[in-house]
Every structure is written in C-alpha cells, then in structure tokens.
Amino acid sequence: MSSIQSEIQHICASLPEGVQLVAVSKFHPEEAIMQAYEAGQRVFGESHVQELQRKHDALPGDIEWHFIGHLQTNKVKYIAPYVSLIHAIDTPRLLAEVSRQGLKCGRRIPCLLQLHVAREETKFGFTPDEAEEFLRGGEWRQMEGAELCGIMCMASLTDDEEQIASEFDVAHQFFLHARDTYFSDQPSFCQCSWGMSDDYPIAVLHGATLVRIGSKIFGQRQY
C-alpha cells in the first residue's frame, strides 16, 4: 500500500459520520490521484480550470470534481458541464455566471458561498454582513442554473488554534442563521466547507461537513 493510500484510509477513519474528505489534488499528477482513487477516494478538489479539464478527461468518470479555488467568470463555461461543487462563490456576478452556464448545460450547479472570516486581506469572499445583504436581497432565488448548498471559508494562516476555532465558529453560526432564515425549505443547504491539512481537526469540531486536505495526503505540491 502506498503512503497516499494509507493516509487516505487514516484520515477517513478519523472523520466523524457526516464529514466528507475532499482530496485536494491540484498540482499533483494523475498517477497520485489514481493511488487515492484505488484507496476508495472519489472526491477531488482542483483550483485551476485548465488542469481540471485535463484531469477530468484523463481519469475515471465516477470521480466527483470540486472546484475549490478562486474562479474567474470567463472560465465557468469550461467546467459547468461536469463540476460537482463550486466551493468559492465570492461575488454575486460569479453566481449569476454559474447560473447562466448551468442553464446552458441543462443542470443546476451546486455552489457554496465563500465567507471571509480570516484576518488576512488577501482572502476572497463575502464578509458576514455582505453575505447577509446578498441573501436578504433575494436575487439568487432567480438564478435557476445554480443552487446554493452551504458556506465555505478559510481560516487565517496562524498557529493560534483559538483564533482558528473562533473563525470557523463565525462561519458555522452564519451557516446556521442562513439555513434557518433563507433555506428552511431547502434541505440541500447543508454543507460547511472548512478545514485543511493543518486545521481540519478543529474544523470538524466547528461544524465542517467537507474538509479540503491536500499536502497531508499527497505531500508538498509539485509546481
């Protein structure tokens, strides 16, 4: 058994019921993904459209591809036919474009709203106030080619576990509020995507249903 396969099994065994592993395979070759696939992993996360296109065409058809990076509106059309989940809807304009491309493909593309909770200026996403304003406005209800299924966030890059926990908690409280206020009749609004290789155990304690783990499985990225 390869180290990739044993790490996949170890992580999956450590996750509580209801929490799914997204294996972040960006910058890693198809051979590494196939090792994870042979260990039973079917959900993989990519963040570059061209790389995702290549891997989607080369690898087994039952893989669920999640787009986890910052997505440019002009690139949506390339992944719209098959992407299983877009994690990082960070503007109303991007959601509108996803909906437009989803309708063209005859599908409703599942998406997560990206919440900016970190103390770093470089992270994309809606602040909680902006997300509240967007949801309250209701325009998203007319976007029939996209379906909001939950919230995504990234914590600050810090060793301060209390700060990380606090940021995940802000995201989780917002998710609960949004679910009860705007999605009470939509059981599919159920996903909380936060937690990566270094902080996923904290994320699991603070409501995560999807954890995005890359380097812990595949080692350092091959740029």
C-alpha positions in Angstrom: 0.0 0.0 0.0 1.3 3.4 -0.9 1.7 6.3 1.6 -1.1 8.1 -0.3 -3.4 5.2 0.2 -2.6 4.7 3.9 -3.0 8.4 4.6 -6.4 8.4 2.8 -7.5 5.5 5.0 -6.2 7.1 8.1 -7.9 10.4 7.5 -11.2 8.8 6.5 -11.2 6.6 9.7 -10.6 9.8 11.8 -13.6 11.7 10.4 -16.9 11.5 12.1 -20.0 10.4 10.3 -21.3 13.2 8.1 -17.9 14.7 7.3 -16.6 14.1 3.8 -13.0 14.3 2.6 -12.2 16.4 -0.4 -8.7 15.3 -1.5 -7.0 18.4 -2.8 -5.2 17.1 -5.9 -4.2 20.4 -7.5 -0.6 20.4 -8.8 -0.3 16.7 -8.3 -0.1 14.2 -11.2 -2.8 11.8 -12.4 -0.8 8.9 -11.0 -1.1 10.2 -7.5 -4.8 10.8 -7.9 -5.2 7.2 -9.1 -3.5 5.9 -6.0 -6.1 7.8 -3.9 -8.8 6.5 -6.2 -7.7 2.9 -5.6 -8.0 3.5 -1.9 -11.6 4.4 -2.4 -11.5 8.2 -2.6 -13.9 9.6 -5.2 -14.0 13.4 -4.4 -11.1 15.5 -5.5 -10.5 19.3 -5.4 -8.8 21.4 -8.1 -8.3 25.1 -8.4 -7.1 25.7 -11.9 -9.6 25.2 -14.8 -7.1 24.0 -17.4 -5.6 21.5 -15.0 -9.0 20.3 -14.0 -10.0 19.9 -17.7 -7.0 17.7 -18.3 -7.6 15.5 -15.3 -11.3 15.2 -15.9 -10.7 13.9 -19.4 -7.9 11.5 -18.4 -9.3 10.0 -15.2 -12.3 7.7 -14.3 -15.7 9.1 -15.0 -17.1 8.4 -11.5 -14.8 11.0 -9.8 -16.6 14.0 -8.3 -14.6 17.1 -9.2 -14.9 20.0 -6.8 -13.6 23.5 -7.8 -12.1 24.9 -4.7 -10.1 28.0 -5.8 -10.9 31.5 -6.9 -13.0 31.1 -10.1 -12.9 33.7 -12.9 -16.3 34.3 -14.5 -14.8 33.8 -18.0 -13.7 30.2 -17.1 -17.0 28.9 -15.7 -18.2 27.7 -19.0 -15.4 25.1 -19.3 -16.3 23.3 -16.1 -20.0 23.9 -16.0 -21.0 20.6 -17.7 -19.4 18.3 -15.1 -18.2 20.1 -11.9 -19.9 18.6 -8.8 -19.5 21.5 -6.5 -18.1 25.0 -6.7 -16.7 25.9 -3.3 -15.9 29.6 -3.6 -18.7 31.8 -4.9 -17.2 35.1 -3.8 -19.3 37.7 -5.8 -22.9 37.9 -6.9 -21.6 38.3 -10.5 -19.9 34.9 -10.3 -23.0 33.2 -9.1 -25.0 34.8 -11.9 -22.5 33.4 -14.5 -22.5 30.0 -12.9 -26.3 30.0 -13.2 -26.2 31.2 -16.8 -23.7 28.4 -17.7 -25.7 25.8 -15.7 -28.9 26.6 -17.7 -26.9 26.3 -20.9 -25.9 22.8 -19.8 -29.4 21.9 -18.6 -28.2 21.5 -15.0 -28.3 23.3 -11.7 -24.8 23.6 -10.4 -24.3 23.2 -6.6 -22.3 26.1 -5.1 -21.1 27.3 -1.8 -21.0 31.0 -0.7 -17.4 31.9 0.3 -17.4 33.8 3.7 -14.4 36.0 4.5 -13.7 35.4 8.2 -9.9 35.4 8.3 -7.9 38.4 9.5 -6.0 38.5 6.2 -6.8 40.9 3.5 -5.8 38.5 0.7 -8.7 36.1 1.1 -11.7 36.4 -1.2 -15.3 36.2 -0.2 -18.3 38.0 1.3 -18.0 39.4 4.8 -20.8 38.1 7.0 -22.6 41.5 6.6 -22.2 41.4 2.8 -23.4 37.8 2.7 -26.4 38.7 4.8 -27.2 41.6 2.5 -26.9 39.4 -0.6 -29.1 36.7 0.8 -31.7 39.2 2.0 -31.8 40.8 -1.4 -33.1 37.5 -2.9 -31.7 37.9 -6.4 -30.1 34.5 -6.1 -33.5 32.9 -6.0 -33.9 33.7 -9.7 -30.6 32.1 -10.6 -32.1 28.7 -11.6 -28.9 27.3 -13.0 -27.0 27.5 -9.7 -28.0 26.1 -6.3 -26.6 27.4 -3.0 -25.8 24.4 -0.9 -23.9 25.9 2.0 -20.9 28.0 3.2 -17.1 27.8 2.6 -14.4 29.7 4.4 -10.6 29.7 5.0 -9.2 30.5 8.4 -6.2 32.8 9.0 -2.8 31.3 8.4 -1.7 31.1 12.1 -0.7 28.7 14.8 -3.2 30.3 17.2 -5.8 27.4 17.5 -8.2 29.6 19.4 -8.3 32.1 16.6 -8.8 29.4 14.0 -11.6 27.9 16.1 -13.2 31.3 16.5 -13.2 32.0 12.7 -14.7 28.6 12.0 -17.3 29.3 14.6 -18.2 32.6 13.0 -18.7 30.7 9.7 -20.8 28.0 11.3 -23.0 30.4 13.2 -23.6 32.2 9.9 -24.4 28.9 8.2 -27.0 28.1 10.9 -28.5 31.5 10.6 -28.7 31.4 6.8 -30.1 27.9 6.8 -32.9 28.8 9.2 -33.6 32.2 7.7 -33.3 31.7 3.9 -33.1 28.0 3.2 -35.5 26.4 5.8 -37.4 24.7 2.9 -34.2 23.6 1.1 -32.6 20.5 2.7 -29.8 20.7 0.2 -28.4 23.8 2.0 -26.4 21.5 4.3 -22.6 21.9 3.5 -19.9 23.6 5.5 -16.6 23.5 3.8 -13.7 24.5 6.0 -10.5 22.9 7.4 -7.3 21.9 5.5 -4.3 19.7 6.3 -3.2 21.6 9.4 -6.5 22.6 10.9 -9.1 20.1 9.9 -9.5 18.5 13.3 -10.5 22.0 14.6 -12.9 22.4 11.7 -14.6 19.2 12.4 -15.3 20.4 16.0 -16.9 23.6 14.5 -19.4 22.2 12.1 -17.4 21.3 9.0 -19.1 18.7 6.7 -16.4 19.0 4.0 -12.6 19.1 4.8 -10.2 20.0 2.0 -6.9 18.1 2.6 -4.0 18.1 0.1 -0.4 18.1 1.4 -1.2 15.7 4.3 -2.2 13.1 1.6 -0.1 13.9 -1.4 2.9 15.6 0.2 4.1 19.0 -1.0 2.8 20.3 -4.3 4.7 19.7 -7.5 4.6 23.1 -9.2 
